[in-house]
Amino acid sequence: MADSLQRGEERQRRLIADVAHELRTPLANLRGYLEALKDGVMQPDPELFSSLHEEAVLQQRIVEDLQDLALAEAGALVYRRTRVDVGELLETCRVGHHAVADAAGVRLVVSPPPSAAEPMYVHADPDRLRQVLGNLVTNALRATAAGGSVVLATADTGATRTITVTDTGTGMSPTELPHVFDRFWPADAARSRTTGGSGLGLAIARQLVSDHSGTISVASAPGVGTAFTIVLPAA
């Protein structure tokens, strides 16, 4: 009980520190711009309002992601598990990100194609798995230049089901890889504030996969690309 209380207090301290660290500077910037507008130092224009709105949306996303992560780490996140076909899940993810990939000039495919794949089932919450895949695909598309590709692959390994998200993007160095799943890791270009990421997506993905009794790992090389591999128990 004492260990459990200590872990709970440590999670709470970490959460408060993360919130303070991530929100202090952007909120100060927002306040500065609003005071400048109020005092007439700056003139309001659509570009400025658009920038302030984007910043406010990002801060809201950070708070929501922190809440998800805190609930998941505390074991309080609700899961609605059912029998899920991994191939169908990947195709749903591909369709959802198809427009963004097309606009970026990136080829987004599922392998093997749904029409040629045998059903591969896991017992999971489909919404939470889509959240995990959405984070991985979004990061992959941000890191991949026009003309590149992102491949969502599945494999049946008997007792487990494997999902791999592979891109031909910028990749990461060996010194970055150990920190990929850390909160707010600044060296991960795919999670840069300039691209709209909260810096929490991969930390949340790791926790959600762990809650499904699975594992998630990463392999990457600069200039070659990155591959995230999820392994889940078969249903």
Secondary structure, DSSP 8 states (H G I E B T S, - for coil): -HHHHHHHHHHHHHHHHHHHHHHHHHHHHHHHHHHHHHHTSS---HHHHHHHHHHHHHHHHHHHHHHHHHHHHTT------EEEEHHHHHHHHHHHHHHHHHHHT-EEEEES-GGG----EEEE-HHHHHHHHHHHHHHHHHH--TT-EEEEEEEE-SSEEEEEEEE-S----TTTGGGTTSTT-TT-GGG-GGGT--S-HHHHHHHHHHHTT-EEEEEEETTTEEEEEEEEEB-
